[in-house]
């Protein structure tokens, strides 16, 4: 089903079923936890900085592959479910594809621009092209300089959380927007959860507006980024990040927490 430009007031679980086995991008707790509840498997997860929600998805067996440029519990330490998957294949093996922030960002930009690849100097001399299929050496046709080419990233589905959508299906986000715009424009389909649906978007300095034609499905999900923040709507819950370190260290404790706080909830 395609619903481009149509506001859905349904809860996220009713629209997340559209995802299939697709790359999921960005830190979206409400949508990510619904993917866990649906028992999705063999996903390729993509994000510059995977944190708690990816730790949960990996620990619950949703992920087969992770494309990223840094992974951790920000301000606290390691993602223990990610480490367990990499070091011990629990709950299953996890393939990794690592990039720099600049390299992975360029993959999104190339995908959003309809180009086959992006070019940068940053990987020269690293040998990364020997272990990463999406990185290749390339020579500038004008200067002869050796550069690195990174293949375009075209996710099947991009999932983001934003502050507002209007009733025409346009989305506005502000604050640290990262590569959310590029991730949406690069994707074949997009799911956007928002804090609020408003009659009219009011322009804000530095805001990003995603037009309705770039959005496949919308769902209202207040505090859908928790424990992260949505500027103007909610603050970062530092206690939740700190508590996750203890929860995620032990497999049994992790599974019990997920059963109580995620699997036992309706979304």
ROMAR-429019 format. One record per residue (C-alpha): residue number from 0; x, y, z. Coordinates in nm, 4 decimals. Each point is the difference from the previous one (the first is absolute). Last residue first. Layout:
fido num->NUM east->X north->Y up->Z
...
END
This chain:
fido num->266 east->0.3149 north->0.0332 up->2.0828
fido num->265 east->-0.2200 north->-0.2752 up->0.1497
fido num->264 east->0.2328 north->-0.0766 up->0.2879
fido num->263 east->0.1074 north->-0.3384 up->0.1355
fido num->262 east->0.2693 north->-0.0496 up->-0.2606
fido num->261 east->0.1622 north->0.3355 up->0.0823
fido num->260 east->0.0249 north->0.0783 up->0.3732
fido num->259 east->-0.0641 north->-0.3338 up->0.1723
fido num->258 east->0.1326 north->-0.2448 up->-0.2577
fido num->257 east->0.2876 north->0.2323 up->-0.0921
fido num->256 east->0.1025 north->0.0294 up->0.3649
fido num->255 east->-0.0113 north->-0.3783 up->0.0507
fido num->254 east->0.2032 north->-0.0550 up->-0.3158
fido num->253 east->0.2655 north->0.2508 up->0.1092
fido num->252 east->0.0266 north->-0.1431 up->0.3501
fido num->251 east->0.0414 north->-0.3496 up->-0.1463
fido num->250 east->0.2656 north->0.1125 up->-0.2471
fido num->249 east->0.2046 north->0.2020 up->0.2520
fido num->248 east->0.1729 north->0.3285 up->-0.0871
fido num->247 east->-0.3086 north->0.1611 up->-0.1555
fido num->246 east->-0.1873 north->0.0920 up->0.3168
fido num->245 east->0.3061 north->0.1443 up->0.1764
fido num->244 east->0.0944 north->0.2287 up->-0.2895
fido num->243 east->-0.3640 north->0.0843 up->-0.0678
fido num->242 east->-0.0273 north->0.1754 up->0.3358
fido num->241 east->0.2522 north->0.2638 up->-0.1061
fido num->240 east->-0.1842 north->0.0708 up->-0.3243
fido num->239 east->-0.3323 north->0.0168 up->0.1842
fido num->238 east->0.1426 north->0.2370 up->0.2605
fido num->237 east->0.1122 north->0.2394 up->-0.2731
fido num->236 east->-0.3547 north->0.0509 up->-0.1234
fido num->235 east->0.0520 north->0.2570 up->-0.2762
fido num->234 east->-0.2640 north->0.2685 up->0.0100
fido num->233 east->-0.3446 north->0.0085 up->-0.1641
fido num->232 east->-0.2143 north->0.2196 up->-0.2230
fido num->231 east->0.1921 north->0.3085 up->-0.1136
fido num->230 east->0.2942 north->-0.2022 up->-0.1221
fido num->229 east->-0.0913 north->-0.3665 up->-0.0289
fido num->228 east->0.2180 north->-0.1935 up->0.2402
fido num->227 east->0.1553 north->-0.3430 up->0.0384
fido num->226 east->-0.1485 north->-0.2327 up->0.2604
fido num->225 east->-0.2487 north->0.0296 up->-0.1683
fido num->224 east->-0.0270 north->0.0732 up->-0.3762
fido num->223 east->-0.3713 north->-0.0785 up->-0.0326
fido num->222 east->-0.0836 north->0.2422 up->0.2802
fido num->221 east->-0.3394 north->0.0507 up->-0.1685
fido num->220 east->-0.0475 north->-0.2470 up->-0.2886
fido num->219 east->-0.2213 north->0.1348 up->-0.2788
fido num->218 east->0.0429 north->-0.2142 up->-0.3098
fido num->217 east->0.0996 north->0.0878 up->-0.3544
fido num->216 east->0.0443 north->-0.2250 up->-0.3028
fido num->215 east->0.1688 north->0.0312 up->-0.3389
fido num->214 east->0.1653 north->0.3392 up->0.0383
fido num->213 east->0.2023 north->0.1676 up->-0.2763
fido num->212 east->-0.3096 north->0.1295 up->-0.1820
fido num->211 east->-0.1173 north->0.1651 up->0.3224
fido num->210 east->0.2892 north->0.2423 up->0.0023
fido num->209 east->0.2740 north->-0.0347 up->0.2632
fido num->208 east->0.0564 north->0.3324 up->0.1740
fido num->207 east->0.3273 north->0.0560 up->0.1842
fido num->206 east->0.0242 north->0.2673 up->0.2683
fido num->205 east->0.2943 north->0.2334 up->0.0438
fido num->204 east->-0.2102 north->0.2960 up->0.1068
fido num->203 east->-0.3663 north->-0.1044 up->0.0360
fido num->202 east->-0.2826 north->0.0165 up->-0.2537
fido num->201 east->-0.3474 north->-0.0645 up->0.1490
fido num->200 east->-0.1524 north->-0.3217 up->-0.1351
fido num->199 east->-0.3801 north->0.0215 up->-0.0250
fido num->198 east->-0.2916 north->-0.2073 up->0.1295
fido num->197 east->0.2220 north->-0.1957 up->0.2365
fido num->196 east->0.0809 north->-0.3683 up->0.0540
fido num->195 east->0.2247 north->-0.0482 up->0.3021
fido num->194 east->0.2968 north->-0.1963 up->0.1279
fido num->193 east->0.0696 north->-0.1631 up->-0.3320
fido num->192 east->0.0741 north->-0.3462 up->-0.1367
fido num->191 east->0.1255 north->-0.0124 up->-0.3563
fido num->190 east->0.0072 north->-0.3162 up->-0.2098
fido num->189 east->0.1830 north->0.0222 up->-0.3313
fido num->188 east->0.0080 north->-0.1968 up->-0.3229
fido num->187 east->0.2548 north->-0.0440 up->-0.2817
fido num->186 east->0.2534 north->0.1850 up->0.2128
fido num->185 east->0.2572 north->0.2623 up->-0.1012
fido num->184 east->-0.2329 north->0.2945 up->0.0646
fido num->183 east->-0.0756 north->-0.1242 up->0.3520
fido num->182 east->0.3643 north->-0.0615 up->0.0902
fido num->181 east->0.1041 north->0.3341 up->-0.1476
fido num->180 east->-0.2509 north->0.1890 up->0.2123
fido num->179 east->0.0882 north->-0.1974 up->0.3136
fido num->178 east->0.3732 north->0.0560 up->-0.0469
fido num->177 east->0.0622 north->0.1845 up->0.3268
fido num->176 east->-0.3009 north->0.2116 up->0.0997
fido num->175 east->0.1465 north->0.1450 up->0.3178
fido num->174 east->-0.2882 north->0.2325 up->0.0865
fido num->173 east->-0.2950 north->0.0160 up->-0.2359
fido num->172 east->-0.2518 north->-0.2216 up->-0.1734
fido num->171 east->-0.2924 north->0.0778 up->-0.2292
fido num->170 east->-0.2088 north->-0.2559 up->-0.1888
fido num->169 east->-0.2455 north->0.0595 up->-0.2850
fido num->168 east->-0.2990 north->-0.2381 up->-0.0188
fido num->167 east->-0.2737 north->0.2466 up->-0.0945
fido num->166 east->-0.1313 north->-0.0112 up->0.3556
fido num->165 east->0.3228 north->0.1449 up->0.1348
fido num->164 east->0.2812 north->-0.1970 up->0.1540
fido num->163 east->0.2000 north->0.0920 up->0.3074
fido num->162 east->0.2927 north->-0.0875 up->0.2238
fido num->161 east->0.1805 north->-0.2674 up->-0.1937
fido num->160 east->0.0848 north->-0.3692 up->0.0390
fido num->159 east->0.1669 north->-0.1937 up->-0.2797
fido num->158 east->-0.0376 north->-0.3377 up->-0.1709
fido num->157 east->0.1552 north->-0.0536 up->-0.3424
fido num->156 east->-0.1192 north->-0.2999 up->-0.1994
fido num->155 east->0.1514 north->-0.1937 up->-0.2901
fido num->154 east->0.3192 north->0.1935 up->0.0601
fido num->153 east->0.1836 north->0.1449 up->-0.3013
fido num->152 east->0.3651 north->0.0551 up->0.0969
fido num->151 east->0.2219 north->0.1191 up->-0.2834
fido num->150 east->0.3374 north->-0.1710 up->-0.0303
fido num->149 east->0.3050 north->0.1600 up->0.1596
fido num->148 east->0.2854 north->0.1212 up->-0.2195
fido num->147 east->0.3398 north->0.0704 up->0.1502
fido num->146 east->0.2534 north->0.2360 up->-0.1556
fido num->145 east->0.3214 north->-0.0318 up->-0.1985
fido num->144 east->0.1000 north->0.3303 up->-0.1583
fido num->143 east->0.0291 north->-0.0057 up->-0.3797
fido num->142 east->-0.0797 north->0.3712 up->-0.0158
fido num->141 east->-0.2941 north->0.0234 up->-0.2407
fido num->140 east->-0.1278 north->-0.3601 up->-0.0317
fido num->139 east->0.0321 north->-0.0453 up->0.3800
fido num->138 east->0.1052 north->-0.3569 up->0.0693
fido num->137 east->-0.2183 north->-0.2466 up->0.1903
fido num->136 east->0.0650 north->-0.2473 up->0.2805
fido num->135 east->-0.3049 north->-0.2056 up->0.1028
fido num->134 east->-0.2183 north->-0.0134 up->0.3113
fido num->133 east->-0.3410 north->-0.1748 up->0.0069
fido num->132 east->0.1565 north->-0.3471 up->-0.0040
fido num->131 east->0.1773 north->0.0549 up->0.3309
fido num->130 east->0.2989 north->-0.2176 up->0.0946
fido num->129 east->0.2678 north->0.0956 up->-0.2539
fido num->128 east->-0.1539 north->0.3436 up->-0.0611
fido num->127 east->0.0733 north->0.0830 up->0.3629
fido num->126 east->0.3732 north->-0.0002 up->-0.0672
fido num->125 east->0.0272 north->0.3189 up->0.2073
fido num->124 east->0.2365 north->0.1849 up->-0.2337
fido num->123 east->-0.2673 north->0.2216 up->-0.1527
fido num->122 east->-0.3274 north->-0.0353 up->0.1883
fido num->121 east->-0.0604 north->0.3719 up->0.0662
fido num->120 east->0.0595 north->0.1372 up->-0.3473
fido num->119 east->-0.3644 north->-0.0082 up->-0.1073
fido num->118 east->-0.2252 north->-0.0971 up->-0.2898
fido num->117 east->-0.3669 north->-0.1015 up->-0.0124
fido num->116 east->-0.1562 north->-0.2774 up->-0.2067
fido num->115 east->-0.2703 north->-0.1034 up->-0.2473
fido num->114 east->-0.1761 north->0.3386 up->-0.0058
fido num->113 east->-0.3746 north->0.0520 up->0.0486
fido num->112 east->0.0647 north->0.2929 up->0.2324
fido num->111 east->-0.1606 north->-0.1648 up->0.3052
fido num->110 east->0.2082 north->-0.3128 up->-0.0546
fido num->109 east->0.3180 north->0.2028 up->-0.0412
fido num->108 east->-0.0787 north->0.1992 up->0.3140
fido num->107 east->-0.0676 north->-0.3174 up->0.1983
fido num->106 east->0.3320 north->-0.1553 up->-0.1056
fido num->105 east->0.1684 north->0.3333 up->0.0695
fido num->104 east->-0.1238 north->-0.0145 up->0.3592
fido num->103 east->0.1499 north->-0.3480 up->0.0336
fido num->102 east->0.3377 north->0.1265 up->-0.1157
fido num->101 east->0.0001 north->0.3148 up->0.2108
fido num->100 east->-0.0987 north->-0.1847 up->0.3168
fido num->99 east->0.2768 north->-0.2523 up->-0.0673
fido num->98 east->-0.1045 north->-0.3416 up->-0.1177
fido num->97 east->-0.0463 north->-0.3502 up->0.1393
fido num->96 east->-0.1901 north->-0.2933 up->-0.1466
fido num->95 east->-0.0772 north->-0.2670 up->0.2583
fido num->94 east->-0.1616 north->-0.3419 up->-0.0367
fido num->93 east->-0.1837 north->-0.1266 up->0.3071
fido num->92 east->-0.0100 north->-0.3670 up->0.1005
fido num->91 east->-0.2942 north->-0.1125 up->0.2138
fido num->90 east->-0.1517 north->0.0511 up->0.3462
fido num->89 east->0.2864 north->0.0115 up->0.0792
fido num->88 east->0.2828 north->-0.0483 up->-0.2520
fido num->87 east->0.2582 north->0.0154 up->0.2841
fido num->86 east->0.2252 north->0.2992 up->-0.0718
fido num->85 east->-0.2092 north->0.1924 up->-0.2532
fido num->84 east->-0.3405 north->-0.0860 up->0.1469
fido num->83 east->0.1197 north->0.0472 up->0.3575
fido num->82 east->0.1550 north->0.3345 up->-0.0901
fido num->81 east->-0.3235 north->0.1255 up->-0.1551
fido num->80 east->-0.1955 north->-0.1185 up->0.3050
fido num->79 east->0.2531 north->0.1778 up->0.2231
fido num->78 east->-0.0153 north->0.3378 up->-0.1719
fido num->77 east->0.3124 north->0.1476 up->0.1522
fido num->76 east->0.0493 north->0.3058 up->0.2189
fido num->75 east->-0.1963 north->0.2670 up->0.1888
fido num->74 east->0.0045 north->0.3426 up->-0.1671
fido num->73 east->-0.1604 north->-0.1374 up->-0.3136
fido num->72 east->-0.0746 north->-0.3741 up->0.0234
fido num->71 east->0.2121 north->-0.1120 up->-0.2911
fido num->70 east->0.0441 north->-0.0442 up->-0.3736
fido num->69 east->0.1935 north->0.2094 up->-0.2465
fido num->68 east->0.0042 north->0.0068 up->-0.3823
fido num->67 east->-0.2805 north->-0.2426 up->-0.0799
fido num->66 east->-0.1306 north->-0.2757 up->-0.2276
fido num->65 east->-0.1340 north->-0.2887 up->0.2107
fido num->64 east->-0.0997 north->-0.3398 up->-0.1383
fido num->63 east->-0.2276 north->-0.2886 up->0.1015
fido num->62 east->-0.2189 north->0.1948 up->0.2383
fido num->61 east->-0.3310 north->-0.0857 up->0.1644
fido num->60 east->0.1396 north->-0.2536 up->0.2501
fido num->59 east->-0.1286 north->0.1591 up->0.3207
fido num->58 east->0.3484 north->0.1129 up->0.1045
fido num->57 east->0.0527 north->0.1715 up->-0.3352
fido num->56 east->-0.3295 north->0.1865 up->0.0230
fido num->55 east->0.0669 north->0.1062 up->0.3595
fido num->54 east->0.3550 north->0.1153 up->-0.0703
fido num->53 east->-0.1376 north->0.1786 up->-0.3066
fido num->52 east->-0.2472 north->0.1826 up->0.2212
fido num->51 east->0.2698 north->0.0917 up->0.2517
fido num->50 east->0.2683 north->0.1437 up->-0.2292
fido num->49 east->0.0893 north->-0.0087 up->-0.3681
fido num->48 east->0.2100 north->0.3006 up->-0.1066
fido num->47 east->0.0208 north->0.0430 up->-0.3786
fido num->46 east->-0.3013 north->-0.2230 up->-0.0549
fido num->45 east->-0.0912 north->-0.2945 up->-0.2183
fido num->44 east->-0.1653 north->-0.3252 up->0.1065
fido num->43 east->-0.0160 north->-0.2907 up->-0.2425
fido num->42 east->-0.2917 north->-0.2111 up->0.1128
fido num->41 east->0.0053 north->-0.3796 up->0.0136
fido num->40 east->-0.2995 north->-0.0287 up->0.2345
fido num->39 east->-0.3219 north->0.1801 up->0.0907
fido num->38 east->-0.1752 north->-0.1325 up->0.3100
fido num->37 east->-0.2891 north->0.2482 up->-0.0119
fido num->36 east->0.0802 north->0.1123 up->0.3537
fido num->35 east->0.3586 north->0.0803 up->-0.1036
fido num->34 east->-0.1223 north->0.2097 up->-0.2944
fido num->33 east->-0.2300 north->0.1776 up->0.2462
fido num->32 east->0.3034 north->0.0764 up->0.2145
fido num->31 east->0.1712 north->0.1642 up->-0.2948
fido num->30 east->-0.3030 north->0.2149 up->-0.0812
fido num->29 east->-0.0302 north->0.1388 up->0.3530
fido num->28 east->0.3766 north->0.0294 up->0.0545
fido num->27 east->0.0996 north->0.1749 up->-0.3180
fido num->26 east->0.3746 north->0.0568 up->-0.0152
fido num->25 east->0.0825 north->0.0232 up->-0.3691
fido num->24 east->-0.0334 north->-0.2408 up->-0.2912
fido num->23 east->-0.1666 north->-0.3356 up->-0.0530
fido num->22 east->0.1200 north->-0.2166 up->-0.2850
fido num->21 east->-0.2753 north->-0.2276 up->-0.1252
fido num->20 east->-0.1508 north->-0.3389 up->0.0663
fido num->19 east->-0.3679 north->0.1011 up->-0.0189
fido num->18 east->-0.0799 north->0.3547 up->0.1066
fido num->17 east->-0.3736 north->0.0288 up->-0.0672
fido num->16 east->-0.0837 north->-0.1529 up->0.3396
fido num->15 east->0.1295 north->0.3230 up->0.1516
fido num->14 east->-0.3266 north->0.1696 up->-0.0967
fido num->13 east->-0.2385 north->-0.1549 up->0.2481
fido num->12 east->0.2613 north->-0.0311 up->0.2751
fido num->11 east->0.0707 north->0.3745 up->-0.0183
fido num->10 east->-0.3412 north->0.1042 up->0.1397
fido num->9 east->-0.2516 north->0.1132 up->-0.2613
fido num->8 east->-0.0413 north->0.3701 up->-0.0752
fido num->7 east->0.1177 north->-0.0611 up->-0.3560
fido num->6 east->0.0609 north->0.3154 up->-0.1976
fido num->5 east->-0.0010 north->-0.0568 up->-0.3749
fido num->4 east->0.2793 north->0.1468 up->-0.2108
fido num->3 east->0.1076 north->-0.3348 up->-0.1397
fido num->2 east->-0.2250 north->-0.2806 up->0.1160
fido num->1 east->0.1258 north->-0.3008 up->-0.1929
fido num->0 east->-0.1239 north->-0.3477 up->0.0873
END
